[in-house]
Amino acid sequence: ALDSVSVAFHQGEFTAIMGPSGSGKSTLMHCVAGLDSFSGGSVQLGGTELSRLKDKQLTALRRDKIGFVFQAFNLLPT
């Protein structure tokens, strides 16, 4: 779980989220992308507060503004 996390990702930058197993990497990514809900704080993406968006709005935002490359999902051929 995440507790007292503050992070900023800037447009045009490449960011790697790394840490030991169980440290909250996936939880952070899911919250930032609006895939998981959060019990406190806020997530803003390009000035948009994610907690105020409905499901269809979140889907459009993820489609148009967010990209992930996951390590374990074999999205790239080896």
N, C-alpha and C positions, 0 to 999 in steps of 0.2 A: 504494500500500500504506500501511497505517497503522503507526506506530511510536510507542510511548510515549504513547498517547492515554488521557486520563481525562476522562470527561464524566458528568454526572448530568442526568436528565430527571425533573421532579417532576410528580406527579399534578395534573391540572387546568390545567397550563400548556401554552401553544402554543409550539412550538419550530421554528425554521426553520434548516435546515442549508444554509449557503451557502459558496461558495468557487470558485476558478478550476477549469477543466477539469483533471482528473487529480489533484486534491488529496485524493481518498479519500472524498468525500461518499457516494457509492453504496456503497462498501465498508463504511463506518461504519454506514450504515442497515441493510445486509444482515446484518452481524454482530450489531447490537443486536436485530434481529428474529429472529435464529436462522435466517436463510435461508442464510447462509454460515458455515462453520466458521472458527475462528481458532487460531493456533499458540501463542499465549501470552496470559496475563492471564485475565480473567473477564468475563462479562456477567451481571448480576443484574437481574431485572425483578420488582419487587414482592417482593423477598426470595427469589426463585427463581433458582438458578444454572442458566443455560441449557445449559451443557455437560453437565449431568447428566441432561437430559431425552432421552427416546427420540422418534422421529419423530412418533408419534401425540400425544404430550404437547406437543411443539413446535407441532404443527398446532392443537391446542386452545387453547394459550396465545395464538398469533397471532390466532386467530379471536375470542377473548374479550377480549383485553387491548390489542391494538396496532392503530393506524390510520395509514395513510399517505395523503398526497395527492402524487402524482407530477406533476411539471411537464410531461413530454413524452408522457404516455400518453393524453391527450384523454379523461379520465374525466368531465369536465364539459363540457356543450355550450357553444359559443361563439356 
